[in-house]
Amino acid sequence: MKYDLIVGVQTMAAWNAVLDFGKQEMTIDEQTITMRQPDALSTRSLVLNTYREATEPLATKEETERVTRILDAKYEAADLPKIVEENCSHLEESQKKDLLNLLLRHESMFQGTL
């Protein structure tokens, strides 16, 4: 049988390891990951990605997810007159006109590109 890693009881105790077979989770140093099937770590890159995933700080993980959502979003040019009309009902007509003129002066910022 092939093993990805063999860790002794003393090492697991030093790491504060918790193996929860009911939940299929493993916690080491307050980092919890789902237990994998035996063939899930079949290549070096899968092992490294699993390690990075488990050790990446929460703040970094959240920022990475945020950037990914931004980059994966579908961008399109904004219909500025429509946006002003639909979202500025609290403004008087002259204020809507002034706002739209201001936005149109900077229209390149609303072309749907990063």
C-alpha positions in Angstrom: 0.0 0.0 0.0 1.2 3.5 -0.8 1.2 6.2 1.8 1.5 10.0 1.3 2.9 10.4 4.8 3.5 8.4 7.9 3.4 10.4 11.1 4.0 8.9 14.5 1.8 9.4 17.6 4.5 11.6 19.3 4.7 13.9 16.3 0.9 14.2 16.0 0.8 15.0 19.8 3.5 17.7 19.3 1.4 19.2 16.4 -1.8 19.0 18.5 -3.3 16.9 15.7 -7.0 15.9 15.9 -8.2 13.2 13.5 -12.0 13.2 13.3 -13.0 10.2 11.2 -16.7 10.9 11.8 -16.5 14.3 10.2 -13.6 13.2 7.9 -11.6 16.2 9.1 -8.0 16.6 10.3 -6.9 19.5 12.4 -3.2 20.4 13.0 -2.1 23.6 14.7 -5.7 24.9 14.6 -5.9 24.5 10.8 -8.7 22.1 9.7 -8.9 20.4 6.4 -11.1 17.6 4.9 -9.5 14.2 4.9 -8.7 13.1 1.3 -9.1 9.8 -0.4 -5.9 7.8 -0.6 -5.3 8.7 -4.3 -6.1 12.4 -3.8 -2.4 13.3 -3.3 -1.1 11.3 -6.2 1.2 14.0 -7.7 3.7 16.4 -6.2 1.7 19.5 -7.3 -1.4 18.2 -5.6 0.6 17.7 -2.4 2.0 21.2 -2.6 -1.3 22.8 -3.4 -2.9 21.0 -0.4 -0.2 22.2 1.8 -0.5 25.8 0.6 -4.2 25.7 1.0 -4.0 24.4 4.6 -1.3 26.9 5.7 -2.4 30.1 3.9 -3.6 32.7 6.5 -7.3 33.4 6.5 -6.8 37.1 5.5 -4.7 36.1 2.5 -7.3 33.5 1.5 -10.1 36.0 1.7 -8.2 38.6 -0.4 -7.3 35.9 -3.0 -11.0 35.0 -3.3 -11.9 38.7 -3.6 -9.4 39.3 -6.3 -10.5 36.2 -8.2 -14.2 37.3 -8.0 -13.2 40.8 -9.4 -11.1 39.4 -12.2 -13.7 36.7 -13.1 -16.6 39.2 -13.2 -18.2 40.1 -16.5 -17.6 43.7 -17.2 -19.5 45.9 -19.6 -19.9 49.5 -20.3 -22.2 51.4 -18.0 -25.4 53.0 -19.5 -24.9 56.2 -17.5 -28.2 58.0 -18.4 -30.1 54.8 -17.4 -28.2 54.5 -14.2 -28.8 58.1 -13.2 -32.5 57.8 -14.1 -33.0 54.5 -12.2 -31.0 55.3 -9.1 -31.4 59.0 -8.5 -35.1 59.6 -8.1 -34.3 61.5 -4.9 -32.6 64.2 -7.0 -34.2 67.1 -8.9 -34.0 67.1 -12.7 -31.3 69.8 -12.7 -29.2 67.7 -10.2 -29.6 64.6 -12.3 -28.5 66.5 -15.4 -25.4 67.9 -13.5 -24.6 64.4 -12.2 -24.9 62.9 -15.6 -22.6 65.6 -17.1 -20.0 64.9 -14.4 -20.2 61.1 -15.1 -20.0 61.6 -18.9 -16.8 63.8 -18.5 -15.2 60.7 -16.9 -17.0 58.2 -19.1 -13.7 56.3 -19.8 -13.9 55.0 -16.2 -17.2 53.3 -16.9 -16.3 51.4 -20.1 -16.3 48.0 -18.5 -12.5 47.4 -18.3 -10.2 47.2 -15.4 
